[in-house]
Amino acid sequence: MAIDGITSDFIYSGDQKPQVVDANYDNSKMSQEDFLKVLLADIQWQDPLNAKDISEFINNAVKLQELEVLNSFESNIQTFVSTLQSQSLFFASNFIGKLVEYEGNQTYVQNGTGYASFSLSSPADSVKVTILDHEGNIVEEKVFSNLSAGEEYPIEINNPNLTDGYYTVFVEATNQGVPVDATVKSLAYVNQIRKDKDGIYAVTDVSSIPLDKIIGIGG
């Protein structure tokens, strides 16, 4: 917060003589203690034949109070954010060991059975769904036609030859040859919860899922 209306070019400290500072000194970085020192110096070193009006001192005092309020507000916000993150981390711990539905295209298959779904941003006259294993091999394909936008279409995986693990669901949709965007939802087991500077994530064997991408528990 910039402090205007201060005419002194120095910071006064106790019995010391004025300490000259750079003319480009950034007032916004001034501490409350330094602010008081400047005010005291402004009064002590002013021209006694041209003393400043008391109203200017009052204005400076108001600015100091505003600075204190701003610092207190910033501290309270930081405390609030820290508390909110701790609560979110505690809440997210409930996902550990659970099967969650999330927005993403890697779905868990167990005992040859798995589930996913997709929706389209606009109608499509041709949709092909390809299921890939972790090596990129095609294990299953499904074809749809004349699908509407906004509806959720299920993809059931039922193949006893599949080993347990994660499989990638790739949806290719077009309408009269023009690509159509598709959103895929899958199932995943959460092993742990991780927090970093970017947010809180549910960690699976193959990916880290942002909490805002988790839609529900179970499936």
C-alpha positions, 0 to 999 in steps of 0.5 A: 500500500503506497503512503502518500503525503510524506515529504521527508527524504530520510528515516529517523531512528531515536537519537541518530541523525537523519538517514538519507534514503534513495529518492525512489524509495518504495513507500509501499514496502515501509513497515509500521515502525519505519512509518512512525519514524518518518512521522517523528522525523517529519515533525522534529526536522521541520522548519520551525518558522514554517511549521506544518498544520496539525491536520497533516499529522492527523492525515498521516495518523489515519494512513498509519491506521489504514496500514495496520488494518490492511496488514491485519486483514491480509494476515486473517485472509492467510489464516482463513486460506490455510484453515480451508486447505486443511479442512479440504485435505481432511475431507479428501482423506475420505476418498482413500481406498474408495472407488471414485467416479471422475472426469477423465479417460482412464478407468479401472477394470477388475475381474474383466468388468469395468465402466465408463461413460461419455457425453458430447458437446454437440450432436454426432452422427458417428461415434467410435469408442476404443478401449486400450490397455496400458501398452496401447493395444486395442482390447475392445471397440464400440460404435454408436450413431446419431447421438445427441448432445448433453446426454450421458452414454454408458460404456460397459466393459465385460471381458473376462480375458482382461487383467485387473488394472487401468484401461484408456477410453478413447472417444472419437466423435464426428458430425458430417466429418467435423470433429465433436468434443467428448467428455469421458467419465471413468472409475478409479481407486484412490490410494492416497491424497496429495497436496502441493502448491497447485491444490489437492489431488486424489492419487491413483496407480496411474494419475493424480486427480484434482478434487474438482474433477471427482464426481462421486464415490462408488460406481 
